[in-house]
Amino acid sequence: MEERHDHHRRPARALAAMALAALLGTAACGDPAPAASAAGRQPAPSPSAPSPSASTPPAGGTLPAPDQKIPGDPARLAAALKGTSAALNAAIDAWPKTGKPPRDVELLALHQQRAYRYTARHPEVAARAFARLPSGLAAQAKDNTAAIRELLSLAHPIKPSATFKVQPAPPAAELLGHFKKAERKFGVEWEVLAAVMFAETKFGRVKSDSNVGAQGPMQFMPGTWKAYGMGGDVQDPRDAVMGAANYLRASGAPRDYRRALYAYNHSRAYVNAILLHARQMKRDPRNYYAYYNWQVFVITTAGERRLTGP
């Protein structure tokens, strides 16, 4: 995640210090001090974003290498997004959704993520590329780009020597079960809960506490967890999702998601990003599995660094 700032003035969970490649730099669930959240450990948007060149694989073509360059020419970038997205959707459809994701899903999702991180930093190229896309894909590209840009706006670079604890994410199907169970119990849409975990810790890949002390896959501050965690384990994905749904419900969801998410993290940029990602999952559930395979990046004073993935 890009680094975030702790804006939750109530009990809350602060962003894991670096998930935002996961995402940003705001603080988590409800703690008072507006300090860089876990993301705050993250490096900020660095000039060393994917460099413009190289080609991208069309659907059914060769899989992209983890570090394959992102095209900087609008026409080639549009073709890359179109081909990669089509191939990723087909790979997700073929994946039984059990166990570890297949390599084609991992590589295509990473390439998609890197492309959107590039478009977030190059708005003029992005606008010209998106104008060449079919309307549905253009809407997806705009939402993903806007969400990443919002999170990057909260990021602050960290020292290259900073250490981060990362781990494999729990299985996608298992997490989806937790999100849907929490939705049934508290009425908070599962896509919103998934977007929060995605932004906070890239679905639990970030294991480190935030720089302000937020913990677990949903990044709760201790005081907030004590009030809303219902006696569960803040590190347990199921308990953390239930606690987050409980907190969001108490803060105004589902009637007013903006108010509830702002209570979770006092940042309009954070709220915007969560709702944009949630909207994409509502439009196409395959986007949940694509996001699940996005990886953890951190922004350091020496440039951007990827911590997880192939």
Salt bridges, closest charged atoms under 4 A:
GLU2 OE2 - ARG117 NH1 2.52
ASP93 OD2 - ARG286 NH1 2.99
GLU106 OE2 - LYS100 NZ 3.03
ASP143 OD1 - ARG279 NH2 2.62
ASP143 OD2 - ARG283 NH1 3.67
GLU174 OE2 - HIS178 NE2 3.92
GLU189 OE1 - LYS282 NZ 2.55
GLU200 OE1 - ARG4 NH2 1.83
GLU200 OE2 - ARG13 NH1 2.69
ASP239 OD1 - ARG238 NH1 3.13
ASP284 OD2 - ARG286 NH2 2.97
GLU304 OE1 - ARG117 NH2 2.68
GLU304 OE1 - ARG121 NH2 2.64
